[in-house]
Amino acid sequence: MQIAEAARAAGTTPRALRWYQQHGLLAPRRSPAGYRDYDESAVRRVRHIRELLSLGFTLADVQAFVDVLDREIPADFTQPGSPVCHLALEKARARLAALDERIAAATHIRDRLAERLKD
């Protein structure tokens, strides 16, 4: 399927597909006419990428998963014995710590602003 159809099937935009390809997360085949050609596995991979991004992972984090993006994303990253889970757990803990820091910083700024708005 061509890029517009693949993007629609994955719930994203053609621009996002090109972005993922540019960052090494997606490698579509090319048709004889030079068009990108996506199959169902590429659509599934894009859905996995989008799921990881929606969990707060960065594009750089997702690049660390490139070898396992075609597997299902575990619902629980703490499942023992899975290389997918070990990598996901490591990245998820780091991302959670970074998010906690950002939340604390935003809360501090909010509290300072609220203090100046007291009547």
Backbone as a ProteinNet text record, in pm:
[ID]
protein_1_A
[PRIMARY]
MQIAEAARAAGTTPRALRWYQQHGLLAPRRSPAGYRDYDESAVRRVRHIRELLSLGFTLADVQAFVDVLDREIPADFTQPGSPVCHLALEKARARLAALDERIAAATHIRDRLAERLKD
[TERTIARY]
84.4	0	89	40.5	118.2	108.4	186.7	205.1	75.1	-12.4	-136.6	-224.2	-235.3	-316.9	-255.5	-124.1	-55.8	-71.6	-58.7	-74.6	-215.6	-313.8	-452.8	-473.5	-420.1	-435.5	-367.8	-259.2	-185.1	-234.7	-324.9	-378.1	-284.3	-210.2	-114.9	-114	-8.1	1.4	117	112.9	227.7	356.3	342.5	461.4	526.4	444.7	498.3	570.9	514.8	580.8	716.8	722.6	852.2	949.6	899.8	982.3	1038.2	953.2	998.9	1103.1	1081.7	1179.2	1311.4	1304	1424.2	1506	1439.1	1507.1	1535.1	1522.4	1561.2	1462.6	1340.4	1241.4	1155.9	1160.2	1074.9	1153.8	1142.5	1214.7	1122.8	1035.7	944	1018.4	958.7	1012.2	977.9	1037.7	1006.3	945.7	842.4	781	872.2	849.8	930.3	925.1	816.1	802.8	867	920.8	989.2	903.1	776.4	688.5	719	701.9	714.2	601.1	633.6	535.3	536.5	424.5	412.6	326.1	362	278.3	217.3	140.8	72.4	171.7	288.1	385.7	438.3	450.4	493.2	386.3	261.1	150.5	150.5	169.5	175.1	292.6	407.1	525.8	497	430.7	397.3	303.9	209.4	119.7	199.1	298.4	382.4	464.1	518.2	593.5	503.7	384.3	290.7	248.4	233.8	198.6	310.1	433.7	546.7	557.8	538.1	542.7	430.9	314	201.4	225.1	315.6	350.7	455.6	500.4	597.5	740.4	762.2	895.4	928.3	1054.2	1098.3	1132.3	1152.8	1193.3	1327.2	1416.8	1545.9	1525.2	1431.3	1400.1	1349.6	1258.3	1197.9	1304.3	1403.5	1510.8	1583.6	1587.7	1651	1570.8	1443.1	1355.8	1350.9	1429.2	1415.5	1418.2	1496	1506.4	1384.3	1301	1186	1052.3	1052.4	929.3	824	863.6	767.2	697.6	743	677.6	571.1	479.3	377.5	443.5	392.7	443.5	377.2	457.9	398	316.1	206.7	123.8	193.9	284.1	358.4	506.8	581.5	724.5	805.8	742.8	817	812.4	758.4	755.1	898.6	930.2	1068.3	1104.9	1232.7	1286.6	1274	1206.6	1188.5	1286.6	1365	1456.2	1379.9	1260.3	1178.2	1143.1	1103	1062.2	1180.5	1296.8	1414.4	1449.1	1454.6	1486.1	1376.7	1251.8	1139.7	1138.8	1166.4	1168.3	1276.7	1392.5	1504.5	1468.8	1418.4	1381.3	1262.5	1165.3	1046.7	1082.7	1169.7	1211.8	1282.9	1368.9	1439.6	1342	1246.3	1148.9	1058	1017.4	932.7	1005.5	1132.4	1210.6	1217.9	1237.5	1243.9	1108.6	1000.1	866.8	839.7	881.1	864	938.4	1057.9	1135.1	1062.9	1010	937.3	810.9	741	619.9	654.9	759.9	802.4	840.5	912.8	951.7	829.4	734.9	613.5	529.1	521.6	446.5	509.1	639.9	710.2	678.7	683.9	652.8	507.7	417.9	276	252.6	317.7	301.1	352.6	464.4	519.4	424.2	366.3	272.1	144.8	93.9	-26.3	-4.9	113.3	146.4	133.5	168.9	160.9	19.1	-71.3	-208.8	-300.8	-244.4	-326	-386.6	-510.8	-579.8	-552.1
-117.3	0	123.7	229.3	352.7	428.8	534.1	603.8	657.3	716.4	772.2	663.4	551.3	440.5	379	363.7	308.5	401.8	530.9	627.5	620	615	605	477	365.9	237.2	237.7	313.4	319.1	429.9	513.2	621.8	739.7	767.6	878.5	949.5	1023.5	1100.4	1050	1078.1	1043.2	1110.5	1231.1	1302.2	1224.8	1169.8	1091.4	967.2	901.6	783.3	819.3	931.6	975.1	1008.1	1067.3	1101.8	974.4	873.2	746.5	681.4	690	633.4	709.2	839.1	923.1	890.4	845.8	814.1	664.8	589.5	449.4	354.2	399	313.8	236	275.6	217.9	212.4	101.3	86	25.2	107.2	52.8	13	-83	-118.6	-5.9	-9.1	88.3	15.1	73.6	16.5	45.1	-20.5	8.3	156.3	223.5	366.1	454.7	393.4	469.6	508.8	469.2	500.9	410.6	464.9	383.1	280.9	157.7	49.6	-14.8	-2	-52.1	-177.7	-270.8	-388.3	-382.4	-483.6	-485	-482.7	-545.2	-545.2	-403.8	-322.7	-183.3	-103.6	-128.7	-60.4	-98.9	-226.2	-274.1	-208.8	-198.2	-135.9	10.5	80.7	221	232.2	141.7	143.4	123.5	34.8	12.2	138	200.6	325	428.7	444.4	544	510.4	382.6	343.1	380.7	351.6	386.4	537.9	612.9	758.3	809.2	746.5	789.9	759.1	665.8	633.4	729.2	823	920.6	894.6	784.1	758.4	862.2	896.1	987.7	906.8	976.2	909.2	837.7	899.9	835.4	707.8	711	589.3	480.2	517.6	420.8	362.1	440.3	388.1	272.6	272.5	162.2	32.7	45	-70.8	-120.3	-63.8	-91.9	-241.6	-318.4	-462.6	-541.6	-480.8	-554.7	-486.8	-387.6	-313.9	-397	-509.5	-593.4	-692.5	-699.7	-784.6	-702.9	-773.4	-704.7	-635	-518.2	-444.9	-505	-548.4	-611.4	-510.3	-558.2	-473.7	-447.2	-536.2	-524.9	-539.9	-432.2	-434.7	-511.9	-558.3	-628.1	-779.4	-830.5	-974.9	-1027.8	-1126.1	-1176.7	-1257	-1249.8	-1336.3	-1288.9	-1180.6	-1134.1	-1021.9	-1034.7	-925.7	-797.8	-813.1	-696	-626.1	-704.7	-647.5	-585.5	-648.7	-593.6	-456.2	-445.9	-318.6	-216.2	-258.5	-168.3	-121.3	-209.9	-174.7	-70.6	-93	0.3	138.7	142.5	269.3	333.6	252.4	305.5	368	304.7	362.4	495.9	502.7	628.1	735.9	698.9	796.5	842.8	751.1	787.3	885.5	863.1	955.2	1093.5	1097.5	1225.7	1297.7	1223.1	1283	1335.5	1260.1	1306.2	1437.8	1448.9	1573.6	1689.7	1666.3	1772	1812.6	1715.7	1746.2	1828.8	1791.1	1865.9	2008.8	2026	2160.6	2243.6	2184.3	2256	2290.1	2199.5	2225.6	2340.6	2345.3	2454.6	2588.9	2593.8	2717.3	2755.8	2659.2	2685.5	2742.9	2681.9	2729.8	2873.2	2904.5	3040.2	3141.1	3103.8	3193.1	3208.7	3099.8	3105.1	3193.4	3187.9	3272.8	3421.8	3460	3600.4	3642.8	3547.2	3579.3	3583.2	3565.2	3568.2	3705.8	3708.4	3835.7	3887.6
0	0	0	-58.9	-66	65.2	76.7	203.5	263.6	182.2	236.7	297.4	228.5	278	404.2	405.7	523	643	619.7	728.2	785.3	698.9	742.1	823.5	776.9	845.9	982.5	994.4	1120.5	1212.6	1162.7	1244.5	1258.3	1153.3	1158	1023.7	996.4	872.9	787.1	657.4	572.3	620.8	669.7	720.8	835.8	925.6	1036.8	985.2	884	828.3	770.6	699.9	645.3	758.4	866.8	983.7	1047.4	1065.1	1122.7	1031.9	902.5	809.2	819	825.3	833.8	959.1	1064.4	1189.4	1206.4	1098.9	1099.9	1165.1	1189.1	1253.5	1154.3	1029.9	927.5	797.4	725.2	599	494	435.6	335	208	138.7	6.6	-89.1	-205.2	-310.1	-428.4	-485.4	-605.2	-724	-836.9	-956.4	-996.7	-961.9	-994.2	-888.3	-781.8	-678.1	-559.2	-559.8	-447.8	-328.7	-208.9	-88.7	-90	-52.2	-51	87.3	158.5	295.2	297.2	384.1	403.3	543.2	578.5	709.3	824.9	808.7	918	943.6	840.1	858.1	932.4	899.4	968.4	1116	1143.9	1282.5	1356	1289.3	1348.8	1383	1292.6	1317.2	1437.7	1448	1564.8	1693.9	1690.9	1808.9	1841	1739.7	1759.6	1825.4	1772.1	1825.3	1968.6	1997.7	2134.2	2231.1	2193.3	2279.3	2297.4	2190.1	2201	2291.9	2284.4	2368	2515.2	2544.6	2683	2739.1	2655.8	2703.6	2659.5	2587.2	2535.8	2429	2416.5	2311.9	2187.2	2078	1954.4	1975.1	2050.5	2080.2	2161.9	2255.9	2332.4	2239	2150.5	2058.2	1966.3	1928.6	1843.4	1910.9	2043.2	2115.3	2100.6	2064.6	2047.8	1903.5	1814.6	1671	1639.2	1712.6	1685.1	1731.5	1815.1	1868.8	1837.8	1751.1	1721.1	1648.4	1593.4	1522.8	1615.9	1739.7	1839.2	1911.7	1975	2053.8	2172.4	2205.4	2321.1	2444.3	2540.2	2657.8	2738.9	2795.9	2881.5	3014.1	3050.6	3176.9	3145.8	3162.3	3131.5	3234.9	3341.4	3446.6	3431.7	3319.3	3297.3	3292.7	3374.3	3377.4	3252.8	3218.1	3113.8	2971.5	2947.8	2810.7	2779.7	2670.3	2635.5	2600.9	2546	2516	2646.3	2744.4	2872.4	2945.9	2939.9	3008.1	2950.9	2821	2756.3	2784.4	2773.4	2798	2942.8	3034.6	3176.2	3205.1	3149.2	3167.9	3112.9	2991.1	2928.2	2999.4	3039.6	3106.1	3240.7	3316.1	3444.6	3424.4	3324.6	3296.2	3250.5	3164.4	3114.9	3227.7	3316.9	3429.8	3522.1	3546.9	3629.9	3564.9	3434.2	3363.1	3369.1	3352.9	3361.7	3502.2	3604.4	3742.9	3766.3	3711	3724	3656.6	3537.7	3465.9	3540.1	3596.4	3672.6	3796	3865.4	3984.7	3948	3837.8	3794.9	3757.4	3684.9	3645.6	3768	3864.4	3987.4	4064.7	4070.3	4138.9	4072.6	3941.2	3868.1	3892	3886.2	3908.6	4047.2	4148.3	4286.1	4302.4	4239.3	4247	4182.9	4068	4001.1	4084.9	4137.7	4221.2	4342.8	4398.7	4514.2	4479.1	4360	4318.1	4281.8	4270.8	4237.8	4359.7	4477.5	4598.8	4616.8	4659.6	4684.5	4822.7
[MASK]
+++++++++++++++++++++++++++++++++++++++++++++++++++++++++++++++++++++++++++++++++++++++++++++++++++++++++++++++++++++++

